[in-house]
Amino acid sequence: MPVPTAYFPLTNGSVMSWPVPQYWAYNTSAVRAKQTRFVEDDLFGSVASCNASLGSSMAIEGVKWGATGPFAFNVWVKQGSRAGAMFQYVISTRSRDLGNVTDDNIFYPNQMHLYLPSEDHPAHDTVRAIVKDSTDSFNGDSSRVFVDSDGVLASNTERTSIRTPVLGAWHMLTVTTMQDGSPGYRLYVDGIFRAALTAPQDYFQINGGRPIYADGPIVLCDRADHFPGRSYDGKIAQLSIYDAALTENNIALLYAAVAGAMPDYSKSPSAQKAALAGLTPASAPASAAASATASAPEQSVAVPRSAPTAITRDTETLSSTQSTDGSQGVSASGGGGGGGNAAAPKPALRSAAGSQGGPVVPNPADQRPVVTGTAADQSSVRVNSASVDSGPKLAPAAIVGIVVAAVVVVAILAGVAVFVTRKRRHGGNWRKEQLDGEGGAGASAAQHTSFPDGQDVPKRASPDKSKLFTGAPSSHSFDVEAHSAL
């Protein structure tokens, strides 16, 4: 299993990546009423919830993916409503150079979109993906390619094939490039392969698989340019971003890690809660029992627009292991305790206490550094953010040198004081006296003008302010109202 570049549980009030809080999601709207909120959930405890009518969405900056070609996105969604103008975007990211989306530039290079057609769209109850790498130049109709989860390519016609609805229940969506590195990409729903864009194609351009440089933010619950009517409505959790392709086995394992604790959505809500309450640790994570009775009010996603000041590495330890089969594991522990294996991201399922496992954001900014040892000269040594600071004792010779330097500095200051005193005693004419003594009185008078202390410097006459402006006042005016709408 590849290690995710970044993994965001998006549960229990946390918008930080886990296990290392290196990245975070932030609200794209500064208006509190329009911000993404955390709501109670029967599976994950509490999750991020987006409201399409308010246009709420989140964004993630700085995560590197796809620069060498392979990549994958994996996310869990529970759609609350299919209503909308055309589409509901779950994940959307693109190059900053592309600007706003138009009918054609959504098919330009360097972008990825995963979204759901709305209920009035002919392709409703499908999942749709667009992937464009850096080599996918726009060539007209052959470049207008997207893949739907029912296997249909680049078509907005009414569907008669099997659909994959995601309304009202948790579903896992996955888009990944080809495992063998060939051009194209694959689309999965609930761990099952649904569709692919792959060679050969008689007409359509084969997109994806080559380096992609989508340097814009990864936008969740909306299209990257925040065009009205493209917002996702529902819950979102367990976002994993990979800088590698995923195999069918990888994706099946990701689904199984969560599906064992999922309620049966074919039952009534009361039957779902009763079934969850009866689960034992042997059959499902111990987290599920508490979700039936716990309740909590909605709370706004408290997300920063800059790095939280509390994030440090002072109390966090990281370790990495490489197994013989080539898989890599990363574990972390910190102020909040916990741990995980990044080779298979630990689902942030609800625990008996109703909180997410894993470390909390560690170490307040004012925490004192920890003394970890003593140097050979008995000075203390501390480790703080991977830096070592020690204070060695001064040798006697060094102390003597410091004393000598201090004496020299005092002598210099005394000389400066004598110089200033002499200048003030002679009324500022010390230069004139020096020239007179050298037989240069005439030169002094011609070349030097002295203003002794206390004598006013000659002033220039003040200009007549009435003559500063010769034009009429109206010639300098402009129409304020004409510019107010710019």
PAKOLTI-427572 format. One line per field, with one value per residue (C-alpha): residue in three letters; y negated, x negated, z. Coordinates in pm, whole numbers, plus 32768, in hexadecimal, padded with zeros to 4 digits. Last residue first. Example, Ala and Ser with C-alpha at 12.3 -4.5 7.8 and 13.67 -1.06 7.14 Angstrom:
BEGIN
type SER | ALA
yy 806A | 81C2
xx 7AA9 | 7B32
zz 82CA | 830C
This chain:
BEGIN
type LEU | ALA | SER | HIS | ALA | GLU | VAL | ASP | PHE | SER | HIS | SER | SER | PRO | ALA | GLY | THR | PHE | LEU | LYS | SER | LYS | ASP | PRO | SER | ALA | ARG | LYS | PRO | VAL | ASP | GLN | GLY | ASP | PRO | PHE | SER | THR | HIS | GLN | ALA | ALA | SER | ALA | GLY | ALA | GLY | GLY | GLU | GLY | ASP | LEU | GLN | GLU | LYS | ARG | TRP | ASN | GLY | GLY | HIS | ARG | ARG | LYS | ARG | THR | VAL | PHE | VAL | ALA | VAL | GLY | ALA | LEU | ILE | ALA | VAL | VAL | VAL | VAL | ALA | ALA | VAL | VAL | ILE | GLY | VAL | ILE | ALA | ALA | PRO | ALA | LEU | LYS | PRO | GLY | SER | ASP | VAL | SER | ALA | SER | ASN | VAL | ARG | VAL | SER | SER | GLN | ASP | ALA | ALA | THR | GLY | THR | VAL | VAL | PRO | ARG | GLN | ASP | ALA | PRO | ASN | PRO | VAL | VAL | PRO | GLY | GLY | GLN | SER | GLY | ALA | ALA | SER | ARG | LEU | ALA | PRO | LYS | PRO | ALA | ALA | ALA | ASN | GLY | GLY | GLY | GLY | GLY | GLY | GLY | SER | ALA | SER | VAL | GLY | GLN | SER | GLY | ASP | THR | SER | GLN | THR | SER | SER | LEU | THR | GLU | THR | ASP | ARG | THR | ILE | ALA | THR | PRO | ALA | SER | ARG | PRO | VAL | ALA | VAL | SER | GLN | GLU | PRO | ALA | SER | ALA | THR | ALA | SER | ALA | ALA | ALA | SER | ALA | PRO | ALA | SER | ALA | PRO | THR | LEU | GLY | ALA | LEU | ALA | ALA | LYS | GLN | ALA | SER | PRO | SER | LYS | SER | TYR | ASP | PRO | MET | ALA | GLY | ALA | VAL | ALA | ALA | TYR | LEU | LEU | ALA | ILE | ASN | ASN | GLU | THR | LEU | ALA | ALA | ASP | TYR | ILE | SER | LEU | GLN | ALA | ILE | LYS | GLY | ASP | TYR | SER | ARG | GLY | PRO | PHE | HIS | ASP | ALA | ARG | ASP | CYS | LEU | VAL | ILE | PRO | GLY | ASP | ALA | TYR | ILE | PRO | ARG | GLY | GLY | ASN | ILE | GLN | PHE | TYR | ASP | GLN | PRO | ALA | THR | LEU | ALA | ALA | ARG | PHE | ILE | GLY | ASP | VAL | TYR | LEU | ARG | TYR | GLY | PRO | SER | GLY | ASP | GLN | MET | THR | THR | VAL | THR | LEU | MET | HIS | TRP | ALA | GLY | LEU | VAL | PRO | THR | ARG | ILE | SER | THR | ARG | GLU | THR | ASN | SER | ALA | LEU | VAL | GLY | ASP | SER | ASP | VAL | PHE | VAL | ARG | SER | SER | ASP | GLY | ASN | PHE | SER | ASP | THR | SER | ASP | LYS | VAL | ILE | ALA | ARG | VAL | THR | ASP | HIS | ALA | PRO | HIS | ASP | GLU | SER | PRO | LEU | TYR | LEU | HIS | MET | GLN | ASN | PRO | TYR | PHE | ILE | ASN | ASP | ASP | THR | VAL | ASN | GLY | LEU | ASP | ARG | SER | ARG | THR | SER | ILE | VAL | TYR | GLN | PHE | MET | ALA | GLY | ALA | ARG | SER | GLY | GLN | LYS | VAL | TRP | VAL | ASN | PHE | ALA | PHE | PRO | GLY | THR | ALA | GLY | TRP | LYS | VAL | GLY | GLU | ILE | ALA | MET | SER | SER | GLY | LEU | SER | ALA | ASN | CYS | SER | ALA | VAL | SER | GLY | PHE | LEU | ASP | ASP | GLU | VAL | PHE | ARG | THR | GLN | LYS | ALA | ARG | VAL | ALA | SER | THR | ASN | TYR | ALA | TRP | TYR | GLN | PRO | VAL | PRO | TRP | SER | MET | VAL | SER | GLY | ASN | THR | LEU | PRO | PHE | TYR | ALA | THR | PRO | VAL | PRO | MET
yy 6C6A | 6BFB | 6ABB | 6A33 | 696A | 68FC | 684A | 676C | 66B8 | 6567 | 64BE | 63D4 | 6378 | 62C6 | 61CD | 61D5 | 6106 | 61C4 | 6168 | 5FF5 | 5FC8 | 6083 | 5F67 | 6012 | 5FF0 | 5F35 | 6015 | 6022 | 5FCD | 60C1 | 6037 | 600B | 60D2 | 619A | 60F4 | 60F8 | 6115 | 60C9 | 6167 | 613F | 5FCE | 5F78 | 60B2 | 6074 | 5F1B | 5F9B | 60AD | 6079 | 61D1 | 613D | 6082 | 61C8 | 6274 | 614D | 614F | 62C5 | 6299 | 6189 | 6247 | 615D | 61A3 | 6254 | 632E | 63C5 | 6403 | 64C0 | 659C | 6604 | 664E | 672E | 67EC | 6831 | 68B9 | 69A3 | 6A30 | 6A6E | 6B23 | 6C08 | 6C61 | 6CBB | 6D9D | 6E53 | 6E99 | 6F29 | 700D | 7090 | 70E6 | 71AE | 726E | 72CE | 7353 | 7446 | 7408 | 7523 | 75C4 | 7567 | 7669 | 7655 | 777B | 7756 | 7863 | 7797 | 775E | 7842 | 77C7 | 77E2 | 776A | 770E | 7808 | 77EE | 7948 | 78E5 | 7938 | 79D1 | 79AF | 7864 | 782B | 76D7 | 760F | 7608 | 74AF | 751B | 7621 | 7789 | 7878 | 7866 | 799F | 7AEF | 7C17 | 7CA4 | 7BD4 | 7B8E | 7C14 | 7CB4 | 7E0E | 7DBB | 7D38 | 7DA5 | 7CDA | 7DDC | 7E3F | 7DFE | 7F44 | 7F11 | 7DE7 | 7ED0 | 7E2B | 7D98 | 7D12 | 7C11 | 7AB2 | 7A01 | 7AC7 | 7C15 | 7C62 | 7D95 | 7DC1 | 7F08 | 7F5B | 8080 | 811A | 8286 | 8290 | 8180 | 8018 | 7F6A | 7DFF | 7D56 | 7C08 | 7B68 | 7A3C | 796F | 785C | 7884 | 7746 | 76E4 | 75F4 | 74C4 | 7546 | 7515 | 740E | 73EF | 749A | 758F | 7596 | 7662 | 75DD | 76B4 | 777A | 77F0 | 7941 | 7A8D | 7BDE | 7CF5 | 7DD0 | 7D62 | 7DFF | 7F62 | 7F27 | 7ECC | 8026 | 8076 | 818A | 82FE | 835E | 8212 | 825D | 81C3 | 81B2 | 8037 | 8020 | 8106 | 803F | 7EFA | 7F83 | 800B | 7EB1 | 7E0F | 7F06 | 8018 | 8010 | 7F39 | 8061 | 7FB6 | 7FA2 | 802C | 8134 | 8040 | 7F69 | 8038 | 8105 | 7FD8 | 7F8F | 8101 | 810E | 7FDD | 8079 | 81C0 | 8108 | 8063 | 7EFC | 7E0C | 7D36 | 7BD6 | 7C23 | 7B45 | 7BDB | 7B34 | 7BEE | 7B14 | 7A54 | 7A14 | 7981 | 787E | 7841 | 76E8 | 76AF | 75BB | 747E | 749B | 74C6 | 74C9 | 761C | 76B3 | 76EE | 77E4 | 7805 | 7727 | 779E | 7654 | 75F7 | 768E | 7790 | 77FD | 7955 | 7A3D | 7B51 | 7C58 | 7B8D | 7B5A | 7C37 | 7B58 | 7BDF | 7C53 | 7DB4 | 7E01 | 7F0A | 7EBC | 7E75 | 7DA1 | 7E7B | 7EDD | 7F84 | 8041 | 809C | 8010 | 7F5C | 7EA0 | 7EB3 | 7DE4 | 7E31 | 7D57 | 7D3B | 7D4E | 7E79 | 7E79 | 7FE7 | 7F8B | 7EA8 | 7D5A | 7D50 | 7CCE | 7D53 | 7D13 | 7DB9 | 7DB3 | 7D57 | 7D54 | 7C58 | 7C1E | 7CD1 | 7D6B | 7E56 | 7E8A | 7FC1 | 7F6B | 7EB5 | 7D5B | 7C19 | 7B68 | 7A8F | 7B56 | 7B42 | 7CB1 | 7DA3 | 7EAD | 7E85 | 7DCB | 7CAF | 7C4A | 7AF8 | 7A8D | 7947 | 7970 | 7A1A | 78FE | 77EF | 782D | 77B7 | 782B | 7955 | 7960 | 78B5 | 79A6 | 798D | 7A5E | 7A38 | 7B17 | 7B60 | 7C28 | 7C9F | 7C79 | 7B67 | 7B86 | 7ADE | 79B7 | 7950 | 7A12 | 7970 | 7A05 | 7A64 | 79F0 | 7A4B | 7947 | 794C | 783F | 7807 | 77DC | 7743 | 77FB | 7713 | 760B | 7658 | 75FA | 7503 | 7530 | 7400 | 73C8 | 74CC | 744F | 74C1 | 762A | 7702 | 77A0 | 781D | 791F | 7961 | 788B | 7890 | 786C | 77C9 | 76C3 | 7770 | 786E | 79BC | 7995 | 7A19 | 7AD2 | 7BAA | 7B9F | 7C63 | 7C02 | 7C9A | 7BD5 | 7C7E | 7C19 | 7C8F | 7B8F | 7B13 | 79CB | 7A82 | 7A10 | 790C | 7884 | 7710 | 7684 | 771F | 767E | 768D | 764F | 75AE | 7532 | 74E2 | 75AD | 76BC | 76F5 | 77B4 | 789A | 78F2 | 7A21 | 7A87 | 7BE1 | 7C92 | 7D89 | 7CFF | 7B95 | 7A55 | 7915 | 784E | 770F | 7676 | 74FE | 7433 | 73A5 | 7346 | 726A | 727F | 7381 | 7476 | 752D | 75C8 | 7726 | 7780 | 7804 | 7872 | 7902 | 7A51 | 7B76 | 7AE7 | 79B0 | 789F | 783D | 78CA | 788F | 79FB | 7A6F | 79E4 | 7B1F | 7A6D | 7B3F | 7AA7 | 7B35 | 7C83 | 7DAD | 7EAE | 8000
xx 85C3 | 871F | 86AF | 85F3 | 8706 | 878E | 8648 | 864A | 84FE | 8479 | 8330 | 83B1 | 84D8 | 83ED | 838D | 8223 | 8104 | 80BB | 7F82 | 7FBC | 8095 | 7F90 | 7E98 | 7D51 | 7CA9 | 7B61 | 7A39 | 79AB | 784F | 77D5 | 780A | 76DA | 76E5 | 75AA | 74C7 | 7527 | 73E6 | 73AA | 7275 | 71D4 | 718E | 7153 | 7086 | 6FB7 | 6F68 | 6F0B | 6E2F | 6CE7 | 6CED | 6D5A | 6E6C | 6EE9 | 6F02 | 6FB0 | 70B4 | 70F8 | 712B | 722D | 7359 | 7376 | 7216 | 7283 | 7384 | 727E | 718D | 7295 | 72F1 | 7187 | 714A | 7282 | 7212 | 70C3 | 716D | 7247 | 7113 | 706B | 71A1 | 71A7 | 7039 | 7076 | 719B | 70C4 | 6FBF | 70CB | 7156 | 6FFC | 6FBE | 7106 | 70A2 | 6F57 | 700E | 70E0 | 7256 | 734C | 7412 | 7585 | 763D | 7757 | 77B6 | 78BE | 79B7 | 7AE9 | 7A63 | 7959 | 78AA | 7743 | 76D5 | 756C | 74A1 | 736B | 73B2 | 7516 | 7647 | 778C | 78F3 | 7968 | 7AC8 | 7B16 | 7C20 | 7D7B | 7DE4 | 7E63 | 7F4D | 7EDC | 7F92 | 80BE | 8170 | 80D9 | 81A0 | 82F7 | 842E | 851E | 8671 | 85F3 | 864E | 8593 | 862C | 856E | 8441 | 83E2 | 8274 | 81BF | 812F | 7FBC | 7FD0 | 7FD9 | 8069 | 8029 | 80CF | 8065 | 80F4 | 7FAE | 7EFD | 7ED3 | 7E92 | 7E6E | 7E00 | 7E07 | 7D75 | 7DC5 | 7CAA | 7CEB | 7BBF | 7C48 | 7BD0 | 7C01 | 7C33 | 7C3E | 7CC1 | 7CBF | 7D94 | 7D66 | 7C88 | 7CFE | 7DC7 | 7F27 | 7FB9 | 7F8B | 808E | 800C | 80D1 | 823A | 82AD | 83CD | 84D4 | 85DA | 871B | 87CE | 890D | 899C | 8939 | 89E7 | 8973 | 8A72 | 8A36 | 88CE | 8858 | 8872 | 87AC | 865B | 8603 | 85A8 | 867B | 86C0 | 85D5 | 8604 | 877A | 8893 | 89E6 | 89F3 | 89B4 | 8AD7 | 8BBF | 8B51 | 8B92 | 8CE5 | 8D47 | 8CD4 | 8DA2 | 8CE8 | 8C5D | 8B41 | 8AA7 | 89B3 | 883F | 8743 | 86AC | 86B4 | 859C | 845E | 850B | 8511 | 839F | 8352 | 841A | 835F | 820B | 827D | 82F8 | 81A4 | 815B | 8080 | 7F7E | 7F63 | 808F | 8197 | 827E | 83C3 | 8475 | 85AB | 86BC | 8827 | 8931 | 897E | 8871 | 885B | 8865 | 8989 | 88B8 | 8752 | 865F | 852C | 84B6 | 8611 | 86AC | 86C1 | 8547 | 844C | 82E5 | 822F | 8186 | 803B | 80D6 | 7F93 | 7FD6 | 7EC3 | 7F45 | 8048 | 817C | 8244 | 827D | 8313 | 8457 | 848D | 8422 | 83BE | 82BC | 8266 | 82FF | 8406 | 8494 | 85DB | 8679 | 8572 | 85F9 | 856E | 86B0 | 86AB | 8574 | 84FD | 83C7 | 82CC | 821E | 80C0 | 7FE7 | 7F29 | 7F6F | 804F | 8126 | 818A | 827A | 83D5 | 8483 | 85DA | 8649 | 87BC | 887C | 89F4 | 8B08 | 8ABD | 898F | 8A42 | 8979 | 8A48 | 8A72 | 8AAC | 8BD7 | 8B3D | 8BC0 | 8AB6 | 89A1 | 8887 | 870D | 86CE | 87D0 | 8756 | 886A | 8775 | 875C | 8619 | 85CF | 853D | 855C | 8404 | 8482 | 857A | 8473 | 82FF | 82A7 | 814F | 8135 | 7FBE | 7FCC | 80D4 | 824D | 8337 | 84B3 | 858E | 8703 | 87C7 | 8920 | 8A79 | 8AD6 | 8A55 | 8B83 | 8B5C | 8C8B | 8C11 | 8AB9 | 8985 | 887D | 8712 | 85A2 | 84C9 | 8357 | 8288 | 8142 | 8190 | 82CD | 8419 | 84B6 | 8433 | 8545 | 8695 | 85ED | 854F | 84B3 | 833C | 826A | 8119 | 8169 | 8157 | 827B | 832D | 848D | 850B | 867C | 8718 | 8894 | 8916 | 8A27 | 8B02 | 8B36 | 8BFF | 8B5A | 8B75 | 8AC0 | 89A5 | 88D6 | 876D | 862D | 84EE | 83CB | 82F0 | 81DA | 8099 | 7F9D | 7EFB | 7DB6 | 7E4D | 7F92 | 7FAA | 7F17 | 7FF6 | 7FBB | 8118 | 8263 | 83B7 | 850C | 866E | 87B8 | 8891 | 89B5 | 8AB3 | 89AD | 8975 | 8838 | 880E | 86C6 | 86EC | 8753 | 874B | 86D2 | 87EC | 892C | 88D3 | 88F6 | 88A6 | 8768 | 87A2 | 872F | 874E | 8864 | 88F6 | 8798 | 8751 | 85DA | 861C | 8516 | 850F | 83BE | 832D | 81E7 | 808D | 7F61 | 801C | 7F61 | 804A | 8127 | 8172 | 8226 | 8395 | 83F9 | 8551 | 859F | 855D | 84B7 | 83DB | 82DF | 81C1 | 809B | 7F8A | 802C | 7F3F | 7F6A | 8000
zz 7BE9 | 7C54 | 7D05 | 7BD6 | 7B2B | 7C7B | 7CD1 | 7B9B | 7B99 | 7C16 | 7BC5 | 7AB4 | 7B94 | 7C83 | 7B73 | 7B04 | 7B8C | 7CC8 | 7D91 | 7D70 | 7EA6 | 7F6C | 7F4C | 7F95 | 80EC | 80E2 | 8121 | 827F | 82FC | 8408 | 8562 | 8641 | 878A | 8747 | 8649 | 84D6 | 8411 | 82A4 | 820D | 80B8 | 8093 | 81FD | 8232 | 80FE | 8179 | 82D2 | 8241 | 82F4 | 83A0 | 84ED | 843E | 839F | 84EF | 8589 | 8471 | 849B | 860E | 85D2 | 866B | 8793 | 8810 | 8951 | 8896 | 87B3 | 88D1 | 8998 | 886A | 8832 | 89A3 | 89AD | 8875 | 8918 | 8A52 | 897F | 88D7 | 8A26 | 8AAC | 8978 | 89A9 | 8B17 | 8AB4 | 89B5 | 8AC0 | 8BAA | 8A95 | 8A47 | 8BB4 | 8BBE | 8A85 | 8B21 | 8C55 | 8B79 | 8B58 | 8BAE | 8A93 | 8A63 | 898D | 888E | 87B3 | 86A3 | 8639 | 869A | 87FB | 888A | 89C2 | 8A3B | 8B92 | 8BDA | 8CA7 | 8BC6 | 8B35 | 8ADA | 8BAB | 8B2F | 8AB9 | 8B43 | 8AB7 | 8A26 | 8ADF | 8A44 | 89CD | 8875 | 88FE | 88BC | 87DB | 86F1 | 8767 | 871F | 86A2 | 86ED | 86B0 | 87CB | 8837 | 8976 | 88F5 | 87B4 | 8671 | 8540 | 84CC | 83C9 | 83F2 | 82AD | 8221 | 81D5 | 82C1 | 83EB | 851F | 8674 | 87A7 | 88A7 | 88BB | 890B | 8804 | 875C | 85F3 | 851A | 83B4 | 82F7 | 81A4 | 80C8 | 8000 | 8057 | 813E | 821B | 822A | 8375 | 83CF | 8521 | 8591 | 86E6 | 8744 | 887E | 87F3 | 868A | 867E | 8618 | 8717 | 863A | 8544 | 83E2 | 8329 | 82B7 | 83F3 | 841D | 852B | 8475 | 8507 | 8603 | 85E8 | 872F | 87BC | 87DE | 8859 | 8872 | 8742 | 870F | 8854 | 87D5 | 8695 | 8724 | 879F | 8637 | 85A0 | 85C1 | 86DA | 878A | 87A3 | 86DB | 8789 | 879C | 8626 | 85DA | 86BC | 861B | 84BD | 8527 | 85A6 | 8460 | 8391 | 82DC | 8177 | 81F9 | 82AB | 8396 | 8345 | 843D | 835B | 8237 | 82C6 | 829E | 818F | 80A6 | 80CA | 809D | 7F59 | 7ED9 | 7F15 | 7E73 | 7D3F | 7D24 | 7D84 | 7CBC | 7D6F | 7DFB | 7ED2 | 7F70 | 8076 | 80E2 | 81FA | 8219 | 815F | 81BC | 80DB | 7FD1 | 7ECC | 7E2F | 7CB6 | 7CA2 | 7CAE | 7C27 | 7D46 | 7C5D | 7CDD | 7CD2 | 7E26 | 7F48 | 7F7A | 7EC5 | 7E9B | 7E78 | 7D30 | 7CC1 | 7BD8 | 7B2F | 7A9C | 7A27 | 7940 | 7993 | 793D | 7801 | 76D0 | 75C0 | 7536 | 73D0 | 7387 | 74EC | 7541 | 764C | 779E | 7845 | 7954 | 79FA | 7B28 | 7BEE | 7D46 | 7E8B | 7EE0 | 7D93 | 7CB9 | 7B8E | 7ABF | 7A06 | 78B6 | 7826 | 788A | 79D2 | 7A24 | 7B4C | 7A76 | 7B0D | 7C2E | 7C84 | 7DB8 | 7E50 | 7F94 | 7FE4 | 8121 | 80F6 | 80AB | 7F3B | 7EA4 | 7D79 | 7C98 | 7B5E | 7A8C | 791D | 7887 | 7889 | 77EF | 7721 | 77B0 | 7711 | 7725 | 7774 | 7803 | 78F5 | 79F9 | 7ADA | 79E1 | 7930 | 7898 | 774A | 768D | 75ED | 74B0 | 7483 | 7460 | 7477 | 75D7 | 7640 | 7729 | 776B | 78C1 | 7945 | 7925 | 79FC | 79FA | 7AD2 | 7AEF | 7BF1 | 7B89 | 7C21 | 7B29 | 79C4 | 7920 | 7A12 | 7AE1 | 7C12 | 7C13 | 7B6D | 7C71 | 7C76 | 7C6E | 7BBD | 7B63 | 7AB8 | 79FD | 788A | 77F2 | 77F7 | 78F8 | 7809 | 7710 | 77A1 | 7889 | 79E1 | 7A84 | 7A75 | 79BF | 7A42 | 7BA4 | 7B2F | 7B9A | 7CBF | 7D00 | 7DF7 | 7E4B | 7D39 | 7D27 | 7BC5 | 7AF5 | 7B9F | 7CE9 | 7DA9 | 7DEC | 7F65 | 8096 | 7FEA | 80D0 | 805A | 809E | 7FE8 | 7F24 | 7E34 | 7D6D | 7CBF | 7BB9 | 7ACF | 7B6B | 7BE9 | 7C41 | 7DAB | 7E94 | 7FA8 | 7FDB | 8008 | 806F | 8032 | 80D7 | 805C | 80B8 | 7F99 | 807F | 7FB7 | 7F84 | 80F8 | 814D | 8279 | 8320 | 83FD | 855A | 85F3 | 84B9 | 847C | 8515 | 84CD | 8595 | 84D8 | 8499 | 83D5 | 828E | 828A | 81ED | 8330 | 83A5 | 8279 | 8235 | 8128 | 80A9 | 81F5 | 823B | 8219 | 82C2 | 826D | 833F | 8468 | 8457 | 849C | 8407 | 833C | 83FB | 83D4 | 8525 | 85BD | 85FF | 849A | 8361 | 8358 | 8277 | 81E8 | 812D | 804D | 8089 | 80B4 | 7FA0 | 8000
